[in-house]
Each structure stands twice: as structure tokens, then as C-alpha cells.
């Protein structure tokens, strides 16, 4: 077991990438500490699976290197990297029993049959497959098959990291929750590093200690779920995490203070936009916007009931501002103003946080 | 629950299908059944004979011999074409411009009319002027398919392998292409050797297409007529007289309509029975 380090990694599926858009993964350096529970979160096509396949060795990066501890494994094939991977669609060896499936990676590595038997039974108990150990794997349900895929990773004692590529895609909704808590439990029991790829923020935030958010081939933020919520480093993180997502409002800068709707918006700390900034924006989550006597004048556009609170959509000029109103509180009818909480209002220059 | 509505009008809509099947299959088959239980001396005069022709065919050494030849031929070509076809499909490229080239090359033999295949191989294998015949004789092997039964069998089998292995290749290739990449990646991570990948991933996933391939090749080869007829005419002697060649000899050569009809029906039932047995055996596991 060891830390996984990605150094100056970059990847393109093209032979001669020319423009920025040709790179599936833009230059990045990431460190995954030993025993961590990570989620790799991002929309489809943002490069999550590419990054995962580079770590597992199914893909060689165009540039940069992959390190497991002190070893450079960039050009080492997957079977010698001590990794395990669970794929989106369950992969089981149809003609084998559950037992033989679990034993397969061990037998391929020439481990003595007595040790294989001990390990397989131990893991089968851990993932609740001991009752159907000698059934044919092809007869199992989708969640049972995913457990087998996971089990083939767990049986090996040499595994550095177990990777999950959207493993719950084909699982029934009511079983997703069960399997997710099982994963969490296994992570605590086994203690190996786990990297969980998903585009579902609930899955990511419940599973992981650290969430790595990816967008358009770049890692935009690595942080705990709370950090992602309170201090999104990029407007994308603000949009993508949280429901509804963060309000992003165009603003100008005047002597270090952001101006929106002709008014100075208070924020914590000073703001200085880097030279050559194209677009300056304010970011504030709907949770930190409230109605006030004075502030930014708005019109109420829509109120949608979301159970214990309502999502109120208001408008100032071209900009829409959403805010949350708790059950029982009323939405003012006319002469409406909103106030942004200075502690949770950030300024973004070309998408990246500057305050 | 509401009472079931009875609507006899639906029958009206399937009349075209019934008519089509009747003209296409049932009526011709019934004429054969008609011949198989009667004797005729021409002029549309028929005498009832019951199961006499069936008994005669089933006890005839000539029928036994052609049936045996037929089984031997079908078994040999299946034993060659199925593994060979899978091997070729495995060695074909998975992507890139060569895929289309390979597929077109593979499809070519399937596009050639059967009598042309027979004629091609007849000339190709002639010992005096044919390229194949000259080469084999040039290597010091005495080869003449028009006179030696072994050479005739060799040539017929070679011709069938050339003509039909492509079908197995195309089916197996389609089957291989439908295996998701994740299976290969998982196998790589599990440390599986190429043989294990073939044995535990590719072969199980090919099972369905190979069932179809075996069934198609079985039926076609069991009813083979044109190619050996053009190549060897069933000879030398009767050595390559397969069932259908024998049937045509009886029906059209000797004009024994009764025995020929009885033989046709027996032949049909054998094909039907064997297909059913094959299919049931190969699909047995699927039902679990």
C-alpha cells in the first residue's frame, strides 16, 4: 500500500494534439494518500474514466508519470500494478461459479490452493456471497455480479487501490443505497485506497472523504464535501454541487470592491482580479441569499415548493438569483430586495475564485 | 374483468400468409407425401402401396451407404470449419482500415454461385491442367480426383472449407466485436493469460453465434448437392454420392418416384430431428 502520485500528467487520444481541445486530460498533478476514500466527480465526458484508466494502467498517458509510492509505474501493465477495478457494467466469468470467479485472480498469480480457499471464503463472507458460493455466476442479479467484481479486487492482499467506474449504474435504486453503505463499511474494514468515479453528487458526497471535481479535462477542486459546498474554487463546482446550484452574477470591480446592480457587494477579504481577466463574476449559494428591506432590487419570477423549503427564483435585469425560503416564511410581494451573505459570497475571475 | 371479446375477423388478415405458406411449402410437400405411398407407371395412374417404399428405403444398403457418407462429410467439414473460422476471426484486426478489407475478402467466397464454385474447383484441381492438381503431382504425390476416392473426398472437403469457412468467420467476428472492452480490461487486471481470456471470456460469449454457425453449416452441408455434383458428379464410382445426389439419381435418373419421395421424407425428418437435437443440447444451459 502506498501513496499514488500523478506528476504533470497529460493525455490525448489523438496522435498529434494541436489545440487545447485535443487534450482529453489537461496538465495535472494529483496526490492520492494511502487509505483514502476518494470520489472523482464530474459530468460525462470530462475525462474521469481516462484518468482512472491511466491510474490502473489500461491506458498509457501521453505525458507525465504515475507513481505508486517510490516506484514509477507509468509503463507497467495493470496486472503488475496491484490495482483492482470495478466497471460500470458487471464483469463476471459466466461459465464459472461464484467461488471460481473470486479465486480467478489468485489462481492466475499462482497462489497455493489452500490459501486461495481461505481467502475466497473470507471475502465471500465479507460481501455476503457465502450462501451462493457454488452457484453459477451468470445466474446472479446485477448487484450480485457487481459484488463479485468487487470481490475479485478484495481477495488480493497486494492491492494498492480499488477503483470504481460508476459501479452503481445498472443497480436498482433501492439496492444502490445498500451497496453504497456496504462499500463505505468495506473501506473502513479493509483500509485500502478507494477511488470512486461518478457523475452523481449524492454518491460522491456520501462515499468520499475527499472529492475530486473534474471539468473539461481539468481537476477544478479537491476537497471535503463541506469545502466544496462553502468555498467552490470554480463556478463549475458551484453549479455542479448543490441543488439548486450556486448563483453566478456578472459584476465589475471598483477599487477592490465588486459592484453588482450599481451597488457595492460586501465580501470577506480584498479582491484583486488578475490582469487580462475577461469575465468577473459573483458567486453565492441560494442558501446564503435572503430577502431584506434594502439591497438589490429584484422581481420574483417563480416559487417552487421543495418540501421543507421553497426555491424562489428572482430576477434583476438579465440576472437570475435563486434563494431558499423556509417553510412558513412568506415571500414578499412588492418592493422586493435581496441581500447576499458577505461571508459566503465569492468573486470569480474567468471562472476561478479570486477572493 | 371484462369478458373476452371474440373477433373472428382476425382470421381474415392471416389468409395471405396461409396462402403463401401453402403454395410455398405445404402443397409441394403434400405431393411428395402423395408419391411416397403410391406406385405409378405414368399416365396419372396410381396404385396404393402403403409404407412399402419407406421400408424399402430404410432397408436398402445403398441408402445406408450414402447416409454414412453424408454424416462423414458433414462431421469432417464441421470439425474443420468451426475451429478454423473462430481462429481466423480471432486474428482479424479489431479496428482500423483493415477491418473492411478483411470483411470484404471474407465475404467474397460467399457471393459466388454454387455451381460456379464446383466448376472452378473442378478445373483448379484437374491433375493435367489445373493449378492445384499440377502442384500436388509436382510434389511427387499421385493425385487425381476423377479416379481416386481419397483425392475426390480431399478436394470436395477443401472446396467446402474454402467456400463456407467465411460464414463462420463473419459470425464469430460479429460475436467477438460484441464483447465489451471491460471484460478484456478486467481479465488484464486479474492477470489472465491469453488462453484463459479465450476460454473464459471469448468462447462463452461466442456460444450463441457458434450455435447458429453449427446449425447453418450442418443443414447446408447435410443437404449439399450442387458443388460436389459439378466437381465429381458423385464419383469416382459412388464414393462422393451424398444423400441429395443419390436422391436425384433415383428420382430423375431412374424415375422411381415412389422410393424417391419416401427417401425425401426420411431425409427431411433426419435433418429436422438433428437440428432439434443440436439446438436443444446447445441451449440447455441457457434455461437455467
Interface residues (C-beta under 8 A of the other chain):
Chain A: X53 X56 X58 X77 X78 X79 X83 X84 X85 X87 X88 X89 X91 X93 X94 X95 X96 X104 X105 X108 X109 X136 X139 X149 X152
Chain B: X180 X182 X183 X185 X186 X188 X189 X190 X191 X192 X193 X196 X200 X201 X204 X205 X288
